[in-house]
Amino acid sequence: MTSTLYQQIQQLYDASSGLWEQVWGEHMHHGYYGPDGNLKKERRQAQIDLIEEMLGWAGVPSEKALCEPYRILDVGCGIGGSTLYLTQKFSSIAQNNLKLDGRVDRDFSRSPEQNKTGASVTATGITLSPVQANRATERAKIAGLESNVNFLVADALNMPFPDESFDLVWSLESGEHMPDKIKFLHECCRVLKPGGTLILATWCHRPVGETAGELTDEERKELAEIYRVYALPYVISLPEYEEIVRSLPLTSIRTADWSKAVAPFWDVVIDSALTPSAIWGLLTSGWTTIQAALALGLMSRGYQSGLIRFGLICAVK
């Protein structure tokens, strides 16, 4: 990742993450409002529902997968919202599976604690923001998960992990920041164990080509403004992501466009940004954060016009 882009992304999230948590909570991603986007929900519940819907759509976790120690990688972890949620959820499922099984565990290579609670679930979150990594570590301690979770400042295009390290690679709205989408997906595949699952959700632009037509000058102008404000190099269409994924040693590849389901999120965020505490927080958080807040309408209008899309991909190695 280029040093200038790296610095822009780091500065954006270093400056804005504290305000986001104060006003909107620990989950720094879209919410899910039903397949057609017409369900009324509290914002945080919608964000949790997005995680749950993505897991259900991808068929993760399977009971078989949680019979052994299970490792999760959260690429672009923010302040640890998804990382901690996934760790707690998967650990609970593993423990319940052991209780339902009722058999004596004779795998003496496992620790007494693992035999007592079922397969161990651990997670690693990576981000470019030291502020985010530090806050995520604090939140893990508060949740009592410091022994299960760790957070690192790391580049997703050059991950500091051996090949075949993780059972689940989870990327919720980080792909749009990657200047090299091919290398990013190669890295995700590289660190995934055989039989492991990749789940990715990312900002896209509409499909292009003979049927849909190329992006217009006005669309390119709108995208350029979004790129500038949110420190994005560029985005691509969901079919382009699928083409990259199909070039990798992955199977069971599926894609979905959930733009309708998540589009209401931006209007919810805009409404909640108009409170006195949010306005004061913006004024004291710096120009980078103020610009991002002022551009919320760009994303809302992008969804309305069909230019901005919310793409999902899952695959198995």
Secondary structure, 3 states (H helix, E strand, C coil): CCHHHHHHHHHHHHHHHHHHHHHHCCCCCCCCCCCCCCCCCCHHHHHHHHHHHHHHHHCCCCCCHHHCCEEEEEECCCCCHHHHHHHHHHHHHHHHHHHHHCCCCCCCCCCHHHHHHCCCEEEEEEECCHHHHHHHHHHHHHCCCCCCEEEEECCCCCCCCCCCCEEEEEEECCHHHCCCHHHHHHHHHHCEEEEEEEEEEEEEECCCCCCCCCCCHHHHHHHHHHHHHHCCCCCCCHHHHHHHHHCCCCEEEEEEECHHHHCHHHHHHHHHCCCHHHHHHHHHHCHHHHHHHHCHHHHHHHHHHCCEEEEEEEEEC
